């Protein structure tokens, strides 16, 4: 009886394991990489927002917000988590 119960649950367990390694784990890794990229933002970095705006970071305000210069004298406040990519990175100040 115990063997048949295990045999019935084995496909369900295998499906969950496959889903974990193919979907959940890579997504968690991607989220961690994005958080690390956002945490490393500094003044002078060129970024692309999720809305498609390209600009240069002019000020890192607080834990959640940065100021991005889109054009000369055109600055907008952006939530850090909406930064999609960093296209060029500045060297850290020594």
MARMAR-637038 format. One record per residue: residue number from 1; residue in three letters; chain; x, y, z of N, C-alpha, C, O in turn. Coordinates in nm, 4 decimals. Each point is the difference from the previous one (the first is absolute). Layout:
# residues N
 seq type mol     n.xx     n.yy     n.zz    ca.xx    ca.yy    ca.zz     c.xx     c.yy     c.zz     o.xx     o.yy     o.zz
 NUM  ALA   A        X        Y        Z        X        Y        Z        X        Y        Z        X        Y        Z
...
//
This chain:
# residues 94
 seq type mol     n.xx     n.yy     n.zz    ca.xx    ca.yy    ca.zz     c.xx     c.yy     c.zz     o.xx     o.yy     o.zz
   1  UNK   A   0.0807  -0.1188   0.0000  -0.0807   0.1188   0.0000   0.0856   0.1261   0.0000  -0.0313   0.0971  -0.0689
   2  UNK   A   0.1407  -0.0990   0.1473   0.0859   0.1177   0.0073   0.0708   0.0268  -0.1319   0.0190   0.1153  -0.0385
   3  UNK   A   0.0191  -0.2201  -0.0293   0.0682   0.0165  -0.1281  -0.0895   0.0622  -0.1050   0.0465   0.0802  -0.0810
   4  UNK   A  -0.1724  -0.1151   0.0808  -0.0913   0.0557  -0.0995  -0.0311   0.1475   0.0296  -0.0191   0.0789  -0.0925
   5  UNK   A   0.0140  -0.0419   0.2203  -0.0232   0.1400   0.0353   0.1188   0.0856  -0.0435  -0.0175   0.1101  -0.0523
   6  UNK   A   0.1369  -0.1612   0.0741   0.1202   0.0717  -0.0427   0.0054   0.0102  -0.1523   0.0397   0.1030  -0.0546
   7  UNK   A  -0.0794  -0.2089  -0.0125   0.0007  -0.0004  -0.1462  -0.1001   0.1004  -0.0559   0.0210   0.0542  -0.1085
   8  UNK   A  -0.1303  -0.0286   0.1816  -0.0982   0.0970  -0.0467   0.0497   0.1434   0.0169  -0.0321   0.0869  -0.0810
   9  UNK   A   0.1104  -0.0620   0.1861   0.0486   0.1357   0.0265   0.1325   0.0320  -0.0691   0.0376   0.1168  -0.0107
  10  UNK   A   0.0323  -0.2181  -0.0355   0.1298   0.0211  -0.0643  -0.0073   0.0916  -0.1221   0.0849   0.0883  -0.0121
  11  UNK   A  -0.1803  -0.1039  -0.0785  -0.0070   0.0936  -0.1137  -0.0254   0.1444   0.0438   0.0554   0.0933  -0.0580
  12  UNK   A  -0.1391  -0.0752   0.1603  -0.0273   0.1338   0.0511   0.1262   0.0626   0.0591   0.0270   0.1182  -0.0215
  13  UNK   A   0.0488  -0.1966   0.0948   0.1256   0.0484   0.0593   0.0999   0.0340  -0.1097   0.0686   0.1019   0.0086
  14  UNK   A  -0.0595  -0.1850  -0.1108   0.0926   0.0268  -0.1114  -0.0398   0.1255  -0.0764   0.0867   0.0778  -0.0398
  15  UNK   A  -0.2151  -0.0571   0.0189  -0.0460   0.1205  -0.0704   0.0362   0.1242   0.0800   0.0458   0.0991  -0.0570
  16  UNK   A  -0.0660  -0.1031   0.1896   0.0357   0.1143   0.0840   0.1506   0.0270  -0.0053   0.0419   0.1155  -0.0084
  17  UNK   A   0.0399  -0.2218   0.0134   0.1456   0.0177  -0.0052   0.0421   0.0615  -0.1336   0.0853   0.0887  -0.0031
  18  UNK   A  -0.1433  -0.1345  -0.1051   0.0336   0.0548  -0.1321  -0.0426   0.1463  -0.0096   0.0745   0.0828  -0.0524
  19  UNK   A  -0.1937  -0.0504   0.1026  -0.0469   0.1387  -0.0009   0.0936   0.0890   0.0815   0.0292   0.1127  -0.0398
  20  UNK   A   0.0175  -0.1633   0.1535   0.0890   0.0788   0.0846   0.1295   0.0334  -0.0737   0.0424   0.1156  -0.0022
  21  UNK   A   0.0202  -0.2165  -0.0578   0.1292   0.0225  -0.0647  -0.0099   0.0732  -0.1332   0.0958   0.0657  -0.0407
  22  UNK   A  -0.2080  -0.0752  -0.0275  -0.0126   0.0666  -0.1294  -0.0642   0.1385   0.0072   0.0267   0.0841  -0.0859
  23  UNK   A  -0.1110  -0.0584   0.1865  -0.0718   0.1275   0.0060   0.0318   0.0822   0.1243   0.0405   0.1157  -0.0113
  24  UNK   A  -0.0579  -0.1725   0.1270   0.0086   0.0771   0.1244   0.1434   0.0425   0.0296   0.0243   0.1175   0.0275
  25  UNK   A   0.0697  -0.2092  -0.0324   0.1387   0.0316   0.0338   0.0622   0.1049  -0.0928   0.0626   0.0935   0.0499
  26  UNK   A  -0.0769  -0.1046  -0.1825   0.0554   0.1054  -0.0870  -0.0635   0.1365   0.0239   0.0683   0.1020  -0.0090
  27  UNK   A  -0.1981  -0.0987   0.0393  -0.0667   0.1271   0.0272   0.0548   0.0633   0.1267   0.0215   0.1212   0.0037
  28  UNK   A   0.0016  -0.2002   0.0999   0.0569   0.0519   0.1239   0.1411   0.0538  -0.0240   0.0380   0.1025   0.0565
  29  UNK   A   0.0386  -0.1711  -0.1396   0.1361   0.0450  -0.0321  -0.0043   0.1340  -0.0746   0.0804   0.0892   0.0268
  30  UNK   A  -0.1740  -0.0763  -0.1196  -0.0140   0.1239  -0.0770  -0.0384   0.1165   0.0912   0.0513   0.1107  -0.0167
  31  UNK   A  -0.1405  -0.1341   0.1124  -0.0413   0.1036   0.0939   0.1182   0.0438   0.0854   0.0179   0.1196   0.0232
  32  UNK   A   0.0630  -0.2142   0.0240   0.1170   0.0348   0.0811   0.1003   0.0824  -0.0797   0.0570   0.0956   0.0525
  33  UNK   A  -0.0348  -0.1315  -0.1792   0.0916   0.0754  -0.0851  -0.0510   0.1429  -0.0213   0.0787   0.0947   0.0023
  34  UNK   A  -0.2099  -0.0786  -0.0229  -0.0583   0.1329  -0.0192   0.0146   0.0836   0.1265   0.0317   0.1187  -0.0078
  35  UNK   A  -0.0542  -0.1789   0.1240   0.0146   0.0725   0.1264   0.1438   0.0444   0.0204   0.0244   0.1108   0.0479
  36  UNK   A   0.0714  -0.1959  -0.0838   0.1411   0.0360   0.0132   0.0358   0.1135  -0.0957   0.0746   0.0908   0.0368
  37  UNK   A  -0.1273  -0.0952  -0.1601   0.0263   0.1055  -0.0972  -0.0562   0.1334   0.0491   0.0663   0.1032  -0.0106
  38  UNK   A  -0.1878  -0.1052   0.0641  -0.0637   0.1224   0.0482   0.0735   0.0537   0.1228   0.0152   0.1213   0.0150
  39  UNK   A   0.0298  -0.2094   0.0713   0.0719   0.0433   0.1201   0.1342   0.0638  -0.0353   0.0505   0.0836   0.0749
  40  UNK   A   0.0071  -0.1223  -0.1881   0.1309   0.0516  -0.0393  -0.0086   0.1260  -0.0861   0.1029   0.0476  -0.0480
  41  UNK   A  -0.2210   0.0072   0.0273  -0.0128   0.1226  -0.0803   0.0729   0.1151   0.0671  -0.0051   0.0160   0.1220
  42  UNK   A   0.0731   0.0638  -0.2032   0.0678   0.1195   0.0526  -0.0071   0.1107  -0.1019  -0.0353  -0.0218  -0.1159
  43  UNK   A   0.0688   0.1395   0.1600  -0.0051   0.1192  -0.0839   0.0871  -0.0180  -0.1240   0.1145  -0.0441   0.0096
  44  UNK   A  -0.1693   0.0782  -0.1255   0.0744  -0.0098  -0.1254  -0.0324  -0.1236  -0.0815   0.0357  -0.0069  -0.1176
  45  UNK   A  -0.1026  -0.0913   0.1771  -0.0374  -0.1205  -0.0743  -0.1078   0.0342  -0.1025  -0.0915   0.0773   0.0283
  46  UNK   A   0.1030  -0.1347  -0.1460  -0.1041   0.0180  -0.1006  -0.0953  -0.1178   0.0121   0.0427  -0.1155  -0.0011
  47  UNK   A  -0.1733   0.1449   0.0128  -0.0995  -0.1041   0.0266  -0.1138   0.0067  -0.1001  -0.0220   0.1019  -0.0656
  48  UNK   A  -0.0500  -0.2134   0.0554  -0.1224  -0.0079  -0.0788  -0.1102  -0.0425   0.0961   0.0131  -0.0999   0.0708
  49  UNK   A  -0.1222   0.1770  -0.0690  -0.1119  -0.0347   0.0877  -0.0898  -0.1013  -0.0694   0.0134  -0.0244  -0.1199
  50  UNK   A  -0.1046  -0.0341   0.1957  -0.0945  -0.0951  -0.0594  -0.0924   0.0681  -0.0994  -0.0570  -0.0663  -0.0868
  51  UNK   A   0.0412   0.1974   0.0980  -0.0811   0.0746  -0.0952   0.0745   0.0338  -0.1278  -0.0586   0.0552  -0.0931
  52  UNK   A   0.1880  -0.0879   0.0875   0.0789   0.0233  -0.1198   0.0757   0.1310  -0.0006   0.0610   0.0344  -0.1013
  53  UNK   A  -0.0626   0.0407   0.2115   0.0730   0.1263   0.0064   0.1475  -0.0273   0.0288   0.0340  -0.0813   0.0859
  54  UNK   A   0.0529   0.1510  -0.1596   0.1441  -0.0143   0.0189   0.0512   0.1284   0.0611  -0.0289   0.1091  -0.0492
  55  UNK   A   0.1047  -0.1221   0.1561   0.0525   0.1182   0.0658   0.1194  -0.0322   0.0861   0.0425  -0.1151   0.0103
  56  UNK   A   0.0111   0.2192   0.0518   0.1175  -0.0136   0.0848  -0.0411   0.0295   0.1438  -0.0712   0.0969   0.0264
  57  UNK   A   0.1165  -0.1814   0.0665  -0.0322   0.0195   0.1408   0.0722   0.1257   0.0475   0.1226   0.0087  -0.0070
  58  UNK   A  -0.1998   0.0884   0.0554   0.0615   0.1228   0.0496   0.0061   0.0023   0.1515   0.0846   0.0683   0.0577
  59  UNK   A  -0.1739  -0.1428   0.0076   0.0020  -0.0031   0.1461  -0.0695  -0.1264   0.0486  -0.1060  -0.0375  -0.0501
  60  UNK   A   0.1673  -0.0271   0.1484  -0.0648  -0.1123   0.0669  -0.0603   0.0580   0.1267   0.0721   0.0324   0.0944
  61  UNK   A  -0.2056  -0.0191  -0.0919  -0.0677   0.0719   0.1082  -0.0053  -0.0800   0.1290   0.0597   0.0415   0.0994
  62  UNK   A  -0.1281  -0.1530  -0.0973  -0.0089  -0.0818   0.1198  -0.0042  -0.1467  -0.0413   0.0392  -0.0341  -0.1116
  63  UNK   A  -0.0855  -0.0511   0.1989   0.0001  -0.1433  -0.0286  -0.0904  -0.0376  -0.1164   0.0187  -0.1053  -0.0610
  64  UNK   A  -0.1161   0.1892   0.0293  -0.1019  -0.0389  -0.0963  -0.0047   0.0862  -0.1253  -0.0742  -0.0324  -0.0927
  65  UNK   A   0.1495   0.1391   0.0868  -0.0195   0.0988  -0.1061   0.1335   0.0537  -0.0513   0.0957   0.0155   0.0758
  66  UNK   A  -0.0915   0.0128  -0.2069   0.1157   0.0660  -0.0595  -0.0499   0.1137  -0.0890  -0.1175   0.0049  -0.0363
  67  UNK   A   0.2073   0.0850   0.0022  -0.0321   0.1083  -0.0926   0.0770  -0.0267  -0.1284   0.1219  -0.0169   0.0018
  68  UNK   A  -0.1943   0.0133  -0.1132   0.0594  -0.0308  -0.1304  -0.0110   0.1224  -0.0888  -0.1066   0.0605  -0.0110
  69  UNK   A   0.2177  -0.0243  -0.0527   0.0001   0.1124  -0.0942  -0.0219  -0.0565  -0.1398   0.0831  -0.0742  -0.0523
  70  UNK   A  -0.1968   0.1108  -0.0076  -0.0351  -0.0495  -0.1329   0.0623   0.0852  -0.1097   0.0431  -0.0524  -0.1027
  71  UNK   A  -0.0383   0.1834   0.1240   0.0614   0.0947  -0.0920   0.0573   0.1110   0.0868  -0.0156  -0.0014   0.1221
  72  UNK   A   0.0815   0.0968  -0.1851   0.0574   0.1090   0.0767  -0.1106   0.0752   0.0746  -0.0969   0.0458  -0.0606
  73  UNK   A   0.1125  -0.0339   0.1912  -0.0954   0.0664   0.0894  -0.1380  -0.0655   0.0038  -0.0978   0.0650   0.0372
  74  UNK   A   0.0884  -0.1915  -0.0748  -0.1252  -0.0752   0.0107   0.0265  -0.1198   0.0897   0.0581  -0.0999  -0.0426
  75  UNK   A  -0.1017   0.1115   0.1678   0.0244  -0.1067   0.0971  -0.1330  -0.0544   0.0501  -0.0949   0.0749   0.0230
  76  UNK   A   0.0898  -0.2063  -0.0068  -0.1203  -0.0646   0.0518   0.0382  -0.0912   0.1158   0.1097  -0.0557   0.0044
  77  UNK   A  -0.2033   0.0420   0.0894   0.0195  -0.0930   0.1101  -0.0557  -0.1350  -0.0424  -0.1102  -0.0088  -0.0541
  78  UNK   A   0.1874  -0.0957   0.0791  -0.0365  -0.1340  -0.0438   0.0144  -0.0954   0.1183   0.0956   0.0095   0.0769
  79  UNK   A  -0.1899  -0.1001  -0.0631   0.0111  -0.1050   0.1001   0.1069  -0.0986  -0.0470  -0.0004  -0.0427  -0.1154
  80  UNK   A   0.0910   0.0073   0.2049   0.1134  -0.0844  -0.0381  -0.0406  -0.1318  -0.0650   0.0655  -0.0461  -0.0935
  81  UNK   A  -0.1724  -0.0142   0.1424  -0.0379  -0.1317  -0.0514  -0.0475   0.0046  -0.1450  -0.0122  -0.1047  -0.0637
  82  UNK   A  -0.0152   0.2249   0.0099  -0.0436   0.0100  -0.1394   0.1165   0.0129  -0.0975  -0.0219   0.0167  -0.1200
  83  UNK   A   0.1446  -0.0241   0.1692   0.1167   0.0016  -0.0885   0.0131  -0.1386  -0.0627   0.0119  -0.0999   0.0709
  84  UNK   A  -0.0142   0.0944  -0.2030   0.0070  -0.1285  -0.0698   0.1449  -0.0447  -0.0183   0.0343  -0.1139   0.0316
  85  UNK   A   0.0511   0.2034  -0.0825   0.1403  -0.0354  -0.0224   0.0893   0.1196   0.0255  -0.0444   0.1148  -0.0027
  86  UNK   A   0.1698  -0.1436   0.0273   0.1030   0.1035   0.0093   0.0858  -0.0172  -0.1242   0.0670  -0.1020  -0.0160
  87  UNK   A  -0.0689   0.2031  -0.0733   0.0720  -0.0139  -0.1270   0.1476   0.0340   0.0123   0.0832  -0.0638  -0.0645
  88  UNK   A  -0.0489   0.1631   0.1462   0.1426   0.0278   0.0230   0.0194   0.0351   0.1453  -0.0769   0.0757   0.0591
  89  UNK   A   0.1812  -0.1324  -0.0034   0.0280   0.0122   0.1426   0.1168   0.0953   0.0182   0.0950  -0.0016  -0.0782
  90  UNK   A  -0.1023   0.0848   0.1819   0.1122   0.0884   0.0316   0.0941  -0.0707   0.0948  -0.0383  -0.0932   0.0706
  91  UNK   A   0.1608   0.1388  -0.0703   0.0986  -0.0575   0.0911  -0.0265   0.0508   0.1411  -0.0341   0.1170   0.0178
  92  UNK   A   0.0490  -0.2028   0.0827  -0.0201   0.0481   0.1382   0.1052   0.1016   0.0401   0.1159  -0.0096  -0.0403
  93  UNK   A  -0.1575   0.1073   0.1203   0.0929   0.1020   0.0482   0.0972  -0.0618   0.0981  -0.0378  -0.0816   0.0839
  94  UNK   A   0.1641   0.1215  -0.0953   0.1020  -0.0589   0.0870   0.0352   0.0929   0.1120   0.0843  -0.0329   0.0833
//
